[in-house]
Amino acid sequence: MVCDNNELIFEARHMHKEFGPTIALKDVDFTLHRGEIRGLIGENGSGKSTIMSIAAGMQPTTSGEMFYKGKSWSPKTMLEAQESGIAMILQESNTIPGVTVAENLFAGREKEFSRFGIINMPKMYQSADKILEKFGVTNIKGNTKINSLSFEARKLVEIIRAMEKGPEILVVDETTTALSFEGRKLLYKIIHQMTEQENKAVVFISHDIDEIMEHCTDVTILRDGEIIATLNKDEYDPRKIRTLMVGRDIGDAYYRDDMVPSSGEEVELELKDINYLNIKNFNLQLHSGEIVGIGGLSDCGMHTIGHIAYGACKPQQGQVLRKGKKNY
């Protein structure tokens, strides 16, 4: 059950952000209370990620002021923000390459495992394993090299790293797009526990209206760097949210429907009977003027198909044809 405290934990006043001639935020006022899962939604470039990246110490604001737990707030780095209780999970990969899972989890905290300047790596690995198990992640170990993990597994490491020190505010920036069903379940469990049991706050940035309506207590809609509206759960309506996002009534179809095919008959690229590791008898034709999307869960082979099509790796069986001729 959501706590009734309703204490104001974060506030931005007249926040303005410019990137050269581009104005990303225009005089934005934003408040966040304990017990809230606040959704931020808007089209690309609307400013939803910019607000929280400033709050989380990724970049400075051009003008305006912020307050965190009643005090003036202007973090210089993400590490400073995280040490003070504001953690952000980014859409892009944010792990440190070339080191272990444990070194990622304890980045900036190596002194906790050091004596006379020497890091006790077995102790760090053991501590990492305990943290991973605490969050129900048993298929990743502390001594595993981060580069050997899938993108989803690295994202889970980022989530656990953000949560390990018990943040007061967690910012989730388009993270669920990189997660499988089980990964999403873990993240949803974390954010609801934070707000409903620990009286903390979450900012959930997403393009997925259904996800926002299911998990957020309130949603703030941005357009062109401005806050257009904030709705509570009783006011949720997908059509209304879409209209506020784009500035006009677009009915029930947010995405364009192409009823007439625009591609030509000529086959520009063909993958024929491709076999490679977990990919079995894969066939694909790409016609002129066509855009083909390949999607799936982590480790399904979609990235490998791209590598094979490009020529970065060779299939164990099958052919790649360019305009009907063998490519390699």
HELIX and SHEET records of a PDB file:
HELIX    1   1 LYS A   48  ALA A   55  1                                   8    
HELIX    2   2 MET A   78  SER A   84  1                                   7    
HELIX    3   3 VAL A  101  LEU A  105  1                                   5    
HELIX    4   4 GLU A  110  PHE A  113  5                                   4    
HELIX    5   5 MET A  121  LYS A  134  1                                  14    
HELIX    6   6 ILE A  146  SER A  148  5                                   3    
HELIX    7   7 PHE A  151  MET A  163  1                                  13    
HELIX    8   8 THR A  175  ALA A  178  5                                   4    
HELIX    9   9 PHE A  181  GLU A  196  1                                  16    
HELIX   10  10 ILE A  209  HIS A  215  1                                   7    
HELIX   11  11 LYS A  233  GLU A  235  5                                   3    
HELIX   12  12 PRO A  238  VAL A  246  1                                   9    
HELIX   13  13 MET A  302  TYR A  310  1                                   9    
SHEET    1   A 4 THR A  22  HIS A  33  0                                        
SHEET    2   A 4 LEU A   8  PHE A  19 -1                                        
SHEET    3   A 4 SER A  63  TYR A  68 -1                                        
SHEET    4   A 4 LYS A  71  SER A  72 -1                                        
SHEET    1   B 6 ILE A  86  ILE A  89  0                                        
SHEET    2   B 6 ILE A 169  ASP A 173  1                                        
SHEET    3   B 6 ALA A 201  ILE A 205  1                                        
SHEET    4   B 6 ILE A  37  ILE A  41  1                                        
SHEET    5   B 6 ASP A 218  ARG A 223  1                                        
SHEET    6   B 6 GLU A 226  ASN A 232 -1                                        
SHEET    1   C 2 SER A 114  ARG A 115  0                                        
SHEET    2   C 2 ILE A 118  ILE A 119 -1                                        
SHEET    1   D 4 ILE A 279  HIS A 287  0                                        
SHEET    2   D 4 VAL A 267  TYR A 276 -1                                        
SHEET    3   D 4 GLN A 317  ARG A 322 -1                                        
SHEET    4   D 4 LYS A 325  LYS A 326 -1                                        
END                                                                             
